[in-house]
Every structure is written in structure tokens, then in C-alpha cells.
Amino acid sequence: MRMESCEDITFSGVTYKRPAFWGLHLIDCKNIHFNAVTVRFRNNNYNNDGLDLDGCENVLIENCNLSTGDDAICLKSSLNPCRNIVVRACRADSNTAAVKFGTSSRGGFINISITNCYFHDCPMGAIKLQSVDGGRLENVNISRIVMKDVGNPLFMRLGNRGTTYGEVRGKSPVGTLKNIRVSDLVAEVTVEDRVKAAEAVYKNLKVDTNPGVTDSEKSKAGAIMITGIPGHAIENVVLENIKISYPGHGTEEDAKRVVAEDIDRYPEQFFFGVLPAWGAYIRHAKNVEFKNVELTFRGDDARQQIVLDDVEGFVEH
């Protein structure tokens, strides 16, 4: 279902199943309310996002239960910003992410609240905040979140892909990513089950039964990643009352890895490969604060808990 430039719409008590592509795609819409919407899109097709909101304003998403092949709740801003969005009391699982901002991010994402949600079974990451096309990603408050059986728990990326409508790639300026607060979050990060992965994505692909964890699997079950690019830092990030358990598996070789900048690449965390930190990797950032952040691992890991690279004003207490 696709709607453009609509206002004052309520979706309530309805169930959507088996779309051919994205599920509900709203573009430049205002005053939208999703209440008690059920989505069942997982493993029946490809690119099955749940709710795609592109350039929408004044949106409330509450009491929804979303199961999707691709991102469950995806904010986009191909032209106009997403502004004044509230997500609360929702449950989501996905073959990719529960919540993603981007990748279309020209207009930006401003004043977003996500609270009281349960995200589970998201092997490619749970929450992704991305500004790579020149937009402002600012004033985001994420709180009271429980994550179970997820990949990379939190990915923040400021990049310079520069994709815009009707213009040459690379012409848009670098955007901003700042004023982010994540609090009262509990997460269990796990390595994706190979049988489930084969069934979800490749259907009849033969499953690798070799022991051990591959680099691809480790990269999808990695640390918090907060990374800007040289000369353009992510700013003012607070993580408070956070408890995350990781699977481990990092080796001494992993601890020596150099992470590519990939300034204009499609922003997906596992594309950066295995990180040299098992808990948090922070690069090109200013004023990052960890308050009562408890990071643990269940297996052996030879990497550092936190790695900082070109970071000003990091505080941990």
C-alpha cells in the first residue's frame, strides 16, 4: 500500500500479510496514527519492509506487532525530513533491523522518540541511525527497550553517500548526526543461527556445518558502532543505564583489525567487517557519554571492550 501527500489517516486493528515488496509506504504524509496494527511479512518474499515512512510528520506508531523480512519500521527522507515521530509499546522482529533511519536521508530525521518496545530475532542489527545523504539526524530519544536474539544492537553512521533525487551523486553536503539519547536498554546479542538464515534468505541453500564462527557471522553480531567520517563527527550522544551481553569469539587477530572508512558506501554495519572491539567502537565523534553502561561477553574474546579513534570528550562513569 502506497500513499502520497495524505493527511489525517488512522490504521487501527488491521492485519497485513504477504506483500510483494514493501508493505505500507507513506510519502510526505502528515498526522498519521498506527494503532494495534499487525504485520506478517517475514520469509514470504524479498525487501519486505513493514512501515516505510518517507518525509512524514506527526506520526504515532503504538501497540503494533510487526514481523518482517526487511526493516520493520523504516524512516526515510528522500526529499523532506521525517519530523515529530513517536514509536511506543511495539513489538518487532525482522531478518534485518527492527528500526532503521535511512538509507534515504536527504531531508533528515528530527525529533523522534522510541520507547517501551521489544525487539527480537533481528540478526542484522536492531536499531540503525544513519545520515549519509546530507540530512540532519537530530534530537532522538530511545528508551526502555528490550532486545533478545539480535545482531549489532546499535549502529550510528554519519557518511557521505550523497544520493539525491535528480542530481549527480556526491553533490549534496555532509549532514549531521547529533543529540542522541539511549537509555534503559537491555540486549542479548547472538550469532545468527545458520539453519534459520538459510531458510529465511536462501531457501534451499546447503547449510555450512563446520564448527566455529565465521567472520561474516561475527560482523553481524558485533559491538555498538558509532562512526562519522574525517572532518564530520557524530556529536552529543548519551548512553545511560545500558546492559548488553555479547557472544564473544573475538581473536587476537581481530583485535588488530583496521576498520575502513568507507565514506560513501551503503551504510550497513557488517560491511565494516569484524571490529577490533567487542563492546563499542567509536570513531570521529564528539561528546559521547556512557553512564552506567554494562557490557559483558559470554564466551572468550581477545579484543578490547571499547575502542576510540578520533574521539573528543568521551566520558564513562
N, C-alpha and C positions, 0 to 999 in steps of 0.2 A: 504494500500500500504506500503510495507516494502522494504527499500533499505539499503544495507550494503557496506561500504568501497567504496563509489562512490564519484566522483569529478565533479565540474563544471556543476551543474544542475540548471535549472530555471523552476519554476512553475509560470505561468503568465496567468491571465484571465480565470482561470478554476474554476469549482464548483464541490464540492464533497458532496455526500449525503448518508445517511443511511448505515454506516459501521456496520459490526457485532461486532466490538471491537474497538481498537484504530484506528484512521483514517490514518494519514501519519506518519510512523515510520522510522526515518532515524538514522542509527547507524554508527559511525565512518566515517562520510562523511565530505567533505571539499568544500568550495566555493559554497554555496547554496544560491539561491535567490528566495524568495516567494514574488510575486508582484500581488496585486489585486486578491488574492485567496479567494473564498467564501466557507465556510464550514457550512453545515446544519446537525448537528448530534444530536440535543437535543431531548430527550424524545422518541427516537425510539429504544433504546437498553440500555445496561449497559456498563460501563467503556469506554464510547465513548470520549476519548481524541481527541483533534483536531490535533495539531502538536506536536509530540514527537521527540525530538532531543537528541540522546544519544551519548555523546562523539564526538560531531560535532564541527568543527572550521570554522570561517569565514562565518557567516550566516547573511543574511539581510532579515528581515521579514517586509514588508511595505505595507500599503494600503489594508490590509486584513480585512475581516469581518467574524468573527468566532462565531458560536453558537453551543455549545457542551453540551453533557451530563456530561462528566467529564472535567478535566482541559483543557482549551482552548489552551494555549501554555505551554508545559511542557518540561523543560530541565532535562535530566538525565545524569548520568555519571557512568555507570556500570563498566567501565574499564578506559577509557580515559577521560580527562576533556572536558567540553564544554568551548570553548575559542573564544573570539572575536565575540560576537553575538550582533546584533543591531535589536531592535524591534521599529518601529516608525509608527505613523499615522495609528494605527489599532483600530478596534472596536471588543469587545469580550463580550459575556455573557456565563454563564455556570451554571450547577447545583452545581458545586463545586467552582473552582477558575478560574480567568482569566489568571493568570500567576503563575506557580509554578516551583521552582528549587528543584529537588528530586522527589520521596524519594530516588531513587538510587543515591548515592552521593559519590562513592568511589574515582573517579578521580577528582571531584570538578568542580567549575564554576568560570571562571576568565575573567575579562574584558567584562562586559555585560552592555549594555545601553538600557533602555526602555524609550521612550519619545513620547509625543504628542498622547496619547491614551485615549480612552473612554471605561471604563469597567462598565457593568451594570448587574443587576439581577444575582448576584453571592452569593447565600445565605450561602455558607460555607467559605466565605472569598474571598478577591480579589487578594492579592499578598502574596505569601508564599516563603520565602527564607530559605532553610533547608540543613544543612550539618550534617548527622548523621552516615555516613559510612566511615569516615576518610579522606574525601577530603577537599580541600581548596576552600572556597567560599569567593572570594576576588575581590575588585575593581568593584563594581556595582553602576551604576548611574541611578536613576529613576527620571524622571522629567516631568512636565507638564501633569499630569494625572487627569482626572475627573472620579469619581466613583459615581454611582447612584444606590440606592437599592441594597446594598451589605451587607454581613456579616462582620466578622472581617477584618478590612481594610488592616492591615499589620502584618505579623507574621514572626519573625526571630527566628530560632531554631538551636542551636548547641547541638547535642546529641551524644549518643554513642550506637547506634543500632548495628553497626559493621557488616552489611551484605556484603559479598563479594562473587564473583563467585568462586565456587570450594573450598571454605575454611570454616572452622568452624566459626560460628557466634561469634562475640566478639573478634576476633584476631586482627582486624585492629585497629590502633591507633585512638585517637580522632583527628578530623580535626580542621579547623579554620573557623571562620566567622568574617570577618573584612573589614574595608574600604568600608562602605556602605553610599551612599548619596541619600536621597529622598527629592525632592524639588518641590515647586509649585504644590501641590496636594490638590484637593478639593474632599471631600467624604461625602455621606449621608449613614449612617449605619441604616438598618432597620431590624425588626424582620421578619423572613420568613413567608409568607402567608401560612396558613395551607392547604388550598384547593390546591394551586399550588404545595406544597410539596407532597401532597398525589397523585396528578395526575402525577407528574414527577417521583416519586420513587416507589410508591406502587400501582399505577394504581387504583385499586378498594377499597383501604383501607378506612374504615369509618373515617371521619374527627372528631377530638375532638372539640366539640363546647363549652367547658367550658370556662368561662371568665378568664382573666389573662394570664400571660406569664409564660411558664414552664422554669425550669432550663435549659433544652436542648435548648430551643429557645434563652434564654439569653446568653448561652455559645457560640452560633453561631453568635450572634450579639454583640460581646464583644469589649474590648479595643484593642489598639495596644499591641502586646505582643512581647517582646524581651527577650529571655531567653537562657542562656547557661546552664552548669552543674557545680557542685562544682569543682573548680580547673581548669576549662576551660571556660574562659569568651569570650563573643562576644565583639569585640573591634572596636573603631573608627566608630561610627555611627552618622551621622548628619541628622537631620530632619529640613528643612528650608522652611518657607512660606507654612505652612500646615493649612488647615481648615477642621475639621471633626465634623459632627453633629451626636450624638448618640441618641438612643431611650429612654435611662433611664431604669427604672424598678428595679434598684438595691435596696435591702433592708438592714436593719441594720445587719441581719444575714449574708447576702452576704459579707458585709464589714469585717466580722471576719473570712472569709474562709481562710484555709491553702491550698496552692497550692502544689500538689505532685510534686516531681522531675521527675518521670517517665523517667529516664535517657535513657533506651533502648527501650522505646515504640515507635510504629509507630508515626511519628510526625504530628499530626493534632491538631490544637489549641483547638477545642471544647472538645477534650479528657481531657483537664485540668479542665473542668467544668467552673462554674461561677467564674470570677476573683474578687478579693477584690477591684479592681479599675475600674472605668467606662471609663477612658480616655486612660491610658497607664500603663502597668505592665511590669517592667524591673527588671530582676534578673540575677546575675552572668554576669556582663557586666563592661566594662571599657571605659571611654571617650565617653560618649553619650551626644550629644549636641542638644537641642531644640532651634531653632532660629525662632521667630515669628510663634509659633505653637499655634493655637486657637482651643481648644477643648470645645465643648458645648453639652448639652443634652436637649432634647425636653420635657421630662417628669420628674417626680421626681426620684431622685437617692440618696441613703444614703451612698454610697461608696465614697472614696477619688478619686480625679481626677487622681492622679499619685501615684503609689506605687513603691518604690525602695527597693530591697532586695539584699544585697551583690553587690552593685554598687559603683565603684570608678570613680570619675571625671565626675559626671553628672552636666551639666550646662544648665540653662534655661534662656533665655533672648529674 
